[in-house]
């Protein structure tokens, strides 16, 4: 449901958003496939600080 409230775990601009807003505005939710997302994220490799 696009009206589902989301509460970020970090300081990301506001105290809450909706799933619909995030689907429209968040570029990380616009990848066509899981493979595309993983490639954009460095192939799934996490670099530790």
Secondary structure, DSSP 8 states (H G I E B T S, - for coil): -TT-EE--SS-SSSS-EEHHHHHHH-GGG--SSHHHHHHHTTTT-----
